[in-house]
Amino acid sequence: MLKTHEMLSSVSRKGNYWDNAVAESFFAASKPRGSFFSNYTNRENATRDIMDYIEMFYNSNRRHSYLGYVSPKEFEKLWLLKKTCLTKVSIFT
């Protein structure tokens, strides 16, 4: 079917699982919330609910390995606290 429509598959070799890691992480995190088990009356309601989840929770609250396994919100709090402490120390020295 892919050849018929001149498309390329995005799946890598057998055993290389990282192609879908981001999508699987997202869906695993969203299942407990139940967004994807809701019966929406129209596409607009579904889109609004899913975008709300992505913007208000998933992107800001999930832990990121790049940030030392803390959420962006927690990372920002720690950064501001560190910056405040360094500013106070530099004032008194």
Distance bins in CASP14 RR format, pairs under 12 A and 6 or more apart:
PFRMAT RR
TARGET T0000
AUTHOR 0000-0000-0000
RMODE 2
METHOD distances of the structure
MODEL  1
1 7 0 0 0 0 1 0 0 0 0 0 0
1 9 0 0 0 0 0 1 0 0 0 0 0
2 8 1 0 0 1 0 0 0 0 0 0 0
2 9 1 0 1 0 0 0 0 0 0 0 0
2 10 0 0 0 0 0 1 0 0 0 0 0
2 11 0 0 0 0 0 1 0 0 0 0 0
3 9 0 0 0 0 0 1 0 0 0 0 0
9 19 0 0 0 0 1 0 0 0 0 0 0
10 16 0 0 0 0 0 1 0 0 0 0 0
10 18 0 0 0 0 0 1 0 0 0 0 0
10 19 1 0 0 1 0 0 0 0 0 0 0
10 20 0 0 0 0 1 0 0 0 0 0 0
10 23 0 0 0 0 0 1 0 0 0 0 0
11 17 0 0 0 0 0 1 0 0 0 0 0
11 18 0 0 0 0 0 1 0 0 0 0 0
11 19 1 0 1 0 0 0 0 0 0 0 0
11 20 0 0 0 0 1 0 0 0 0 0 0
12 18 1 0 0 1 0 0 0 0 0 0 0
12 19 1 0 1 0 0 0 0 0 0 0 0
12 20 0 0 0 0 1 0 0 0 0 0 0
12 21 0 0 0 0 0 1 0 0 0 0 0
13 19 0 0 0 0 1 0 0 0 0 0 0
17 23 0 0 0 0 0 1 0 0 0 0 0
17 24 0 0 0 0 1 0 0 0 0 0 0
17 25 0 0 0 0 0 1 0 0 0 0 0
18 24 0 0 0 0 1 0 0 0 0 0 0
18 25 0 0 0 0 0 1 0 0 0 0 0
20 26 0 0 0 0 0 1 0 0 0 0 0
20 27 0 0 0 0 1 0 0 0 0 0 0
20 28 0 0 0 0 0 1 0 0 0 0 0
21 27 0 0 0 0 0 1 0 0 0 0 0
21 28 0 0 0 0 0 1 0 0 0 0 0
21 65 0 0 0 0 0 1 0 0 0 0 0
22 28 0 0 0 0 0 1 0 0 0 0 0
22 29 0 0 0 0 0 1 0 0 0 0 0
22 58 0 0 0 0 0 1 0 0 0 0 0
22 62 0 0 0 0 0 1 0 0 0 0 0
22 64 0 0 0 0 0 1 0 0 0 0 0
23 29 0 0 0 0 0 1 0 0 0 0 0
23 30 0 0 0 0 0 1 0 0 0 0 0
24 30 0 0 0 0 0 1 0 0 0 0 0
24 31 0 0 0 0 0 1 0 0 0 0 0
25 31 0 0 0 0 0 1 0 0 0 0 0
25 58 0 0 0 0 1 0 0 0 0 0 0
25 62 0 0 0 0 1 0 0 0 0 0 0
25 63 0 0 0 0 0 1 0 0 0 0 0
25 64 0 0 0 0 0 1 0 0 0 0 0
25 65 0 0 0 0 0 1 0 0 0 0 0
26 33 0 0 0 0 0 1 0 0 0 0 0
26 35 0 0 0 0 0 1 0 0 0 0 0
26 36 0 0 0 0 0 1 0 0 0 0 0
26 50 0 0 0 0 0 1 0 0 0 0 0
26 53 0 0 0 0 1 0 0 0 0 0 0
26 54 0 0 0 0 1 0 0 0 0 0 0
26 57 0 0 0 0 0 1 0 0 0 0 0
26 58 1 0 0 1 0 0 0 0 0 0 0
26 59 0 0 0 0 0 1 0 0 0 0 0
26 62 0 0 0 0 1 0 0 0 0 0 0
27 33 0 0 0 0 0 1 0 0 0 0 0
27 34 0 0 0 0 0 1 0 0 0 0 0
27 35 0 0 0 0 1 0 0 0 0 0 0
27 36 1 0 0 1 0 0 0 0 0 0 0
27 37 0 0 0 0 0 1 0 0 0 0 0
27 50 0 0 0 0 0 1 0 0 0 0 0
27 53 0 0 0 0 0 1 0 0 0 0 0
27 54 0 0 0 0 0 1 0 0 0 0 0
27 58 0 0 0 0 0 1 0 0 0 0 0
28 36 0 0 0 0 0 1 0 0 0 0 0
28 58 0 0 0 0 0 1 0 0 0 0 0
28 62 0 0 0 0 0 1 0 0 0 0 0
29 35 0 0 0 0 0 1 0 0 0 0 0
29 36 0 0 0 0 0 1 0 0 0 0 0
29 53 0 0 0 0 1 0 0 0 0 0 0
29 54 0 0 0 0 0 1 0 0 0 0 0
29 57 0 0 0 0 1 0 0 0 0 0 0
29 58 1 0 0 1 0 0 0 0 0 0 0
29 59 0 0 0 0 0 1 0 0 0 0 0
29 61 0 0 0 0 1 0 0 0 0 0 0
29 62 1 0 0 1 0 0 0 0 0 0 0
29 63 0 0 0 0 0 1 0 0 0 0 0
29 71 0 0 0 0 0 1 0 0 0 0 0
30 36 1 0 1 0 0 0 0 0 0 0 0
30 37 0 0 0 0 1 0 0 0 0 0 0
30 38 0 0 0 0 0 1 0 0 0 0 0
30 49 0 0 0 0 0 1 0 0 0 0 0
30 50 0 0 0 0 1 0 0 0 0 0 0
30 52 0 0 0 0 0 1 0 0 0 0 0
30 53 1 0 0 1 0 0 0 0 0 0 0
30 54 0 0 0 0 1 0 0 0 0 0 0
30 57 0 0 0 0 1 0 0 0 0 0 0
30 58 1 0 0 1 0 0 0 0 0 0 0
30 62 0 0 0 0 0 1 0 0 0 0 0
31 37 1 0 0 1 0 0 0 0 0 0 0
31 38 0 0 0 0 0 1 0 0 0 0 0
31 53 0 0 0 0 0 1 0 0 0 0 0
32 53 0 0 0 0 0 1 0 0 0 0 0
32 57 0 0 0 0 0 1 0 0 0 0 0
32 58 0 0 0 0 0 1 0 0 0 0 0
33 49 0 0 0 0 1 0 0 0 0 0 0
33 50 0 0 0 0 0 1 0 0 0 0 0
33 52 0 0 0 0 0 1 0 0 0 0 0
33 53 1 0 0 1 0 0 0 0 0 0 0
33 54 0 0 0 0 0 1 0 0 0 0 0
33 56 0 0 0 0 0 1 0 0 0 0 0
33 57 1 0 0 1 0 0 0 0 0 0 0
33 58 0 0 0 0 1 0 0 0 0 0 0
33 61 0 0 0 0 0 1 0 0 0 0 0
33 62 0 0 0 0 0 1 0 0 0 0 0
34 40 0 0 0 0 0 1 0 0 0 0 0
34 49 0 0 0 0 1 0 0 0 0 0 0
34 50 0 0 0 0 0 1 0 0 0 0 0
34 53 0 0 0 0 1 0 0 0 0 0 0
34 57 0 0 0 0 0 1 0 0 0 0 0
35 45 0 0 0 0 0 1 0 0 0 0 0
35 46 0 0 0 0 1 0 0 0 0 0 0
35 47 0 0 0 0 0 1 0 0 0 0 0
35 48 0 0 0 0 0 1 0 0 0 0 0
35 49 1 0 1 0 0 0 0 0 0 0 0
35 50 1 0 1 0 0 0 0 0 0 0 0
35 51 0 0 0 0 0 1 0 0 0 0 0
35 52 0 0 0 0 1 0 0 0 0 0 0
35 53 1 0 1 0 0 0 0 0 0 0 0
35 54 0 0 0 0 1 0 0 0 0 0 0
35 56 0 0 0 0 0 1 0 0 0 0 0
35 57 0 0 0 0 1 0 0 0 0 0 0
35 58 0 0 0 0 0 1 0 0 0 0 0
36 46 0 0 0 0 1 0 0 0 0 0 0
36 49 0 0 0 0 1 0 0 0 0 0 0
36 50 0 0 0 0 1 0 0 0 0 0 0
36 53 0 0 0 0 1 0 0 0 0 0 0
37 46 0 0 0 0 0 1 0 0 0 0 0
37 49 0 0 0 0 0 1 0 0 0 0 0
38 45 0 0 0 0 1 0 0 0 0 0 0
38 46 1 0 0 1 0 0 0 0 0 0 0
38 48 0 0 0 0 0 1 0 0 0 0 0
38 49 1 0 0 1 0 0 0 0 0 0 0
38 50 0 0 0 0 1 0 0 0 0 0 0
38 53 0 0 0 0 0 1 0 0 0 0 0
39 45 0 0 0 0 1 0 0 0 0 0 0
39 46 0 0 0 0 1 0 0 0 0 0 0
39 49 0 0 0 0 0 1 0 0 0 0 0
40 46 1 1 0 0 0 0 0 0 0 0 0
40 47 0 0 0 0 1 0 0 0 0 0 0
40 48 0 0 0 0 1 0 0 0 0 0 0
40 49 1 0 0 1 0 0 0 0 0 0 0
40 50 0 0 0 0 1 0 0 0 0 0 0
41 48 0 0 0 0 0 1 0 0 0 0 0
41 49 0 0 0 0 0 1 0 0 0 0 0
42 48 0 0 0 0 1 0 0 0 0 0 0
42 49 0 0 0 0 0 1 0 0 0 0 0
43 49 0 0 0 0 0 1 0 0 0 0 0
43 50 0 0 0 0 0 1 0 0 0 0 0
43 51 0 0 0 0 0 1 0 0 0 0 0
44 50 0 0 0 0 0 1 0 0 0 0 0
44 51 0 0 0 0 0 1 0 0 0 0 0
45 51 0 0 0 0 0 1 0 0 0 0 0
45 52 0 0 0 0 0 1 0 0 0 0 0
46 52 0 0 0 0 0 1 0 0 0 0 0
46 53 0 0 0 0 0 1 0 0 0 0 0
47 53 0 0 0 0 0 1 0 0 0 0 0
47 54 0 0 0 0 0 1 0 0 0 0 0
47 55 0 0 0 0 0 1 0 0 0 0 0
48 54 0 0 0 0 0 1 0 0 0 0 0
48 55 0 0 0 0 0 1 0 0 0 0 0
48 56 0 0 0 0 0 1 0 0 0 0 0
49 55 0 0 0 0 0 1 0 0 0 0 0
49 56 0 0 0 0 0 1 0 0 0 0 0
49 57 0 0 0 0 0 1 0 0 0 0 0
50 56 0 0 0 0 0 1 0 0 0 0 0
50 57 0 0 0 0 0 1 0 0 0 0 0
50 58 0 0 0 0 1 0 0 0 0 0 0
51 57 0 0 0 0 0 1 0 0 0 0 0
51 58 0 0 0 0 0 1 0 0 0 0 0
51 59 0 0 0 0 0 1 0 0 0 0 0
52 58 0 0 0 0 1 0 0 0 0 0 0
52 59 0 0 0 0 0 1 0 0 0 0 0
52 60 0 0 0 0 0 1 0 0 0 0 0
53 59 0 0 0 0 1 0 0 0 0 0 0
53 60 0 0 0 0 0 1 0 0 0 0 0
53 61 0 0 0 0 0 1 0 0 0 0 0
53 62 0 0 0 0 0 1 0 0 0 0 0
54 60 0 0 0 0 1 0 0 0 0 0 0
54 61 0 0 0 0 0 1 0 0 0 0 0
54 62 0 0 0 0 0 1 0 0 0 0 0
55 61 0 0 0 0 0 1 0 0 0 0 0
55 72 0 0 0 0 0 1 0 0 0 0 0
56 62 0 0 0 0 0 1 0 0 0 0 0
56 73 0 0 0 0 0 1 0 0 0 0 0
57 71 0 0 0 0 1 0 0 0 0 0 0
57 72 0 0 0 0 0 1 0 0 0 0 0
57 73 0 0 0 0 0 1 0 0 0 0 0
58 64 0 0 0 0 0 1 0 0 0 0 0
58 71 0 0 0 0 0 1 0 0 0 0 0
58 72 0 0 0 0 0 1 0 0 0 0 0
58 73 0 0 0 0 0 1 0 0 0 0 0
59 71 0 0 0 0 1 0 0 0 0 0 0
59 72 1 0 0 1 0 0 0 0 0 0 0
59 73 0 0 0 0 1 0 0 0 0 0 0
60 67 0 0 0 0 0 1 0 0 0 0 0
60 70 0 0 0 0 0 1 0 0 0 0 0
60 71 1 0 0 1 0 0 0 0 0 0 0
60 72 1 0 1 0 0 0 0 0 0 0 0
60 73 1 0 1 0 0 0 0 0 0 0 0
60 74 0 0 0 0 1 0 0 0 0 0 0
60 75 0 0 0 0 0 1 0 0 0 0 0
60 76 0 0 0 0 1 0 0 0 0 0 0
60 77 0 0 0 0 0 1 0 0 0 0 0
61 70 0 0 0 0 0 1 0 0 0 0 0
61 71 1 0 1 0 0 0 0 0 0 0 0
61 72 1 0 0 1 0 0 0 0 0 0 0
61 73 1 0 0 1 0 0 0 0 0 0 0
61 74 0 0 0 0 1 0 0 0 0 0 0
61 75 0 0 0 0 0 1 0 0 0 0 0
61 76 0 0 0 0 0 1 0 0 0 0 0
62 69 0 0 0 0 0 1 0 0 0 0 0
62 70 0 0 0 0 0 1 0 0 0 0 0
62 71 1 0 0 1 0 0 0 0 0 0 0
62 72 0 0 0 0 1 0 0 0 0 0 0
62 73 0 0 0 0 1 0 0 0 0 0 0
62 74 0 0 0 0 0 1 0 0 0 0 0
62 75 0 0 0 0 0 1 0 0 0 0 0
63 69 1 0 1 0 0 0 0 0 0 0 0
63 70 1 0 1 0 0 0 0 0 0 0 0
63 71 1 0 1 0 0 0 0 0 0 0 0
63 72 0 0 0 0 1 0 0 0 0 0 0
63 73 0 0 0 0 0 1 0 0 0 0 0
63 74 0 0 0 0 1 0 0 0 0 0 0
63 75 0 0 0 0 1 0 0 0 0 0 0
64 70 1 0 0 1 0 0 0 0 0 0 0
64 71 1 0 0 1 0 0 0 0 0 0 0
64 72 1 0 0 1 0 0 0 0 0 0 0
64 73 0 0 0 0 0 1 0 0 0 0 0
64 74 0 0 0 0 1 0 0 0 0 0 0
64 75 1 0 0 1 0 0 0 0 0 0 0
64 76 0 0 0 0 0 1 0 0 0 0 0
65 71 0 0 0 0 0 1 0 0 0 0 0
65 75 0 0 0 0 0 1 0 0 0 0 0
66 72 0 0 0 0 1 0 0 0 0 0 0
66 75 0 0 0 0 1 0 0 0 0 0 0
67 73 0 0 0 0 0 1 0 0 0 0 0
67 74 0 0 0 0 1 0 0 0 0 0 0
67 75 1 0 1 0 0 0 0 0 0 0 0
67 76 0 0 0 0 1 0 0 0 0 0 0
67 77 0 0 0 0 0 1 0 0 0 0 0
67 78 0 0 0 0 1 0 0 0 0 0 0
67 79 0 0 0 0 1 0 0 0 0 0 0
68 74 0 0 0 0 1 0 0 0 0 0 0
68 75 1 0 0 1 0 0 0 0 0 0 0
68 78 0 0 0 0 0 1 0 0 0 0 0
69 75 0 0 0 0 1 0 0 0 0 0 0
70 76 0 0 0 0 1 0 0 0 0 0 0
70 77 0 0 0 0 1 0 0 0 0 0 0
70 78 1 0 0 1 0 0 0 0 0 0 0
70 79 0 0 0 0 0 1 0 0 0 0 0
71 77 0 0 0 0 1 0 0 0 0 0 0
71 78 0 0 0 0 0 1 0 0 0 0 0
72 78 0 0 0 0 0 1 0 0 0 0 0
72 79 0 0 0 0 0 1 0 0 0 0 0
73 79 0 0 0 0 0 1 0 0 0 0 0
73 80 0 0 0 0 0 1 0 0 0 0 0
74 80 0 0 0 0 0 1 0 0 0 0 0
74 81 0 0 0 0 0 1 0 0 0 0 0
75 81 0 0 0 0 0 1 0 0 0 0 0
75 82 0 0 0 0 0 1 0 0 0 0 0
76 82 0 0 0 0 0 1 0 0 0 0 0
76 83 0 0 0 0 0 1 0 0 0 0 0
77 83 0 0 0 0 0 1 0 0 0 0 0
77 84 0 0 0 0 0 1 0 0 0 0 0
78 84 0 0 0 0 0 1 0 0 0 0 0
78 85 0 0 0 0 0 1 0 0 0 0 0
79 85 0 0 0 0 0 1 0 0 0 0 0
79 86 0 0 0 0 0 1 0 0 0 0 0
80 86 0 0 0 0 0 1 0 0 0 0 0
80 87 0 0 0 0 0 1 0 0 0 0 0
81 87 0 0 0 0 0 1 0 0 0 0 0
81 88 0 0 0 0 0 1 0 0 0 0 0
82 88 0 0 0 0 0 1 0 0 0 0 0
82 89 0 0 0 0 0 1 0 0 0 0 0
83 89 0 0 0 0 0 1 0 0 0 0 0
83 90 0 0 0 0 0 1 0 0 0 0 0
84 90 0 0 0 0 0 1 0 0 0 0 0
84 91 0 0 0 0 0 1 0 0 0 0 0
85 91 0 0 0 0 0 1 0 0 0 0 0
85 92 0 0 0 0 0 1 0 0 0 0 0
86 92 0 0 0 0 0 1 0 0 0 0 0
86 93 0 0 0 0 0 1 0 0 0 0 0
87 93 0 0 0 0 0 1 0 0 0 0 0
END
